Amino acid sequence: MNTFENKQDFSEELKAYRLLVDTCLESVYKDIYPRSLYEPIEYVLSSGGKRLRPIVTMLCAGAVGQKPEDAVQCGSALEILHNFTLLHDDIMDSSPLRRGRQTVHVKWDDATAILSGDVMLGVAYRLLLSSIKGKERSLDMLDAFTQGLIDVCEGQALDLDFQSLSDISMNQYMQMIEMKTSRLLEISAIVGAFYGNANDETVHSIKEFARHLGLAFQIQDDLLDLTADSSEFGKLTGQDLIEGKKSYLIVRASEKNLPLKDKELLDMYIRKKGISMEEIPGMIRMLSSNDVLLDAQNAIKFHGEQAKLHLSTLVESTHQKALMWLTDKMSQRTM
Amino acid sequence: MNTFENKQDFSEELKAYRLLVDTCLESVYKDIYPRSLYEPIEYVLSSGGKRLRPIVTMLCAGAVGQKPEDAVQCGSALEILHNFTLLHDDIMDSSPLRRGRQTVHVKWDDATAILSGDVMLGVAYRLLLSSIKGKERSLDMLDAFTQGLIDVCEGQALDLDFQSLSDISMNQYMQMIEMKTSRLLEISAIVGAFYGNANDETVHSIKEFARHLGLAFQIQDDLLDLTADSSEFGKLTGQDLIEGKKSYLIVRASEKNLPLKDKELLDMYIRKKGISMEEIPGMIRMLSSNDVLLDAQNAIKFHGEQAKLHLSTLVESTHQKALMWLTDKMSQRTM
């Protein structure tokens, strides 16, 4: 039984927030020189995206009694930080596509992608700094933002380490995605809460909500690598498998008592650090017949429910309801 | 006539500061996990170096009445920021050596060098944040640090742009090195001044001192590429020429009315974007016989004197004298 059934549809409200974020982001790249540095940033930041992190910041600020619109700059700083990680991760992972378009290191080159990413961090801090002057918890927001940057790098390092380890436990995997994916959502949420000067108990609930939302989001991402329509998802189907990623699916399959033939397929994947395009359908069949895809769906559902449980401890408000609705949407997303 | 002749030798004092910086830096990489991320940072930060930036921060804090030792963390944050730029620049420039040792992207790989650099930024902000709590001008220090990060990236972008342009004016060159090299020294200096709660006029003098010190330092660096003992300097002789850099020497030579044969050599350098190892001695002869090396020496001397002129407007103190002494040392350095 879903105890947090949402009747209301918040699509329009979130669309309005997304537009505010887009406008704020535009100010950091439009007509800024040198163009060799800011054109790739324009390319990345104007390519749409869900704007999940700034929307979480704005709604969390709203849920603690602040006007969400006031937190658009803080939230946009987090969106820039997020896009910085994508830009650099794509070089490290040699990914060719992002949101259905060439990645920056492919369209330009590695040097451009490194340097544009670097300046994005500076720009993100500048935006955050400009929006928190005079706020009581300004240094808390900066501490959180900085810890988010550190943790997301450490998470990416673990992810890269895992690619050369043969055996990753579910605990190790969960720790890695907590740092690599959940942390930035947590920081987005608590920056919103700090912006609204929330008390410690509320900050804790909001942090836990975002942590679970992040876990659901990442497991969903791992699943969509295989099940999403690639033109809609913006990445190639099975890209993670080609790169030899230790995704939720691979780690979960490793825990299972697989039939011999399936075990051999998994062992080969781990030994060869990935498979070819042609081998993807066979791998999907294996993961499906051993209920690995089903397990992933259940894990997504579990973390989505946990996220909403923590939200339910907040004072009831439209923005709290919008966060509930957003959690459902993210847990059911197909792109 | 040098009106700021220093009798006193500050070597021992600066050595003591350097040790404090080294100890502070150790705390950011020693026994920190994952090692895949922090080992390259240990490699970079424990490789010595002049620690010019933190020493400038400490001495500037001292010159405005603060205990220099108290500013060691702020200064170390700037040293980390500086090393982050070196780490990423070395990837972009495909440099094989730094301080006489393999660069990180060569010893490990590009992905490691990118990610270790990224987390260094986070670590630098964390260190800065931890040391400025309760300080009146904490947000000014963060603003300055952030603007430094942005400017140094923009300076590097200009440097990369210049490599594909055939004609760079001396003005363009000076603007580029102001952003790429002087700015971090400026920020190091004014963070020290803000730390000591200096008034605006003093901050301005300190900023101008550091700007000129940075210009002298960078032109010296360009000159040392050709004149330094490579084992002492820690880089290959003529590395900039091999990379096709538009250094002070190349830009200055381009301004001159060169004999036909020399003009052809310079045109070839610009057309081919660099020269081979064998062609370096001929290029040095050409730059020397046309007084380009002498012009560089004069420019270094000029900016060194300007730096000291601005220092002379500060209240007289031991730390002010140490800054004068340091400026002389840097203008005469051979490594």
Interface residues (C-beta under 8 A of the other chain):
Chain A: Y33 P34 S36 L37 H88 I91 M92 D110 A111 I114 L115 G117 D118 V119 L121 G122 V123 Y125 R126 L129 K133 S138 L139 L142 D143 T146 Q147 L149 I150 C153 E154 Q156 A157 L158 L160 D161
Chain B: Y33 P34 S36 L37 H88 I91 M92 D110 A111 I114 L115 G117 D118 V119 L121 G122 V123 Y125 R126 L129 K133 S138 L139 L142 D143 T146 Q147 L149 I150 C153 E154 Q156 A157 L158 L160 D161
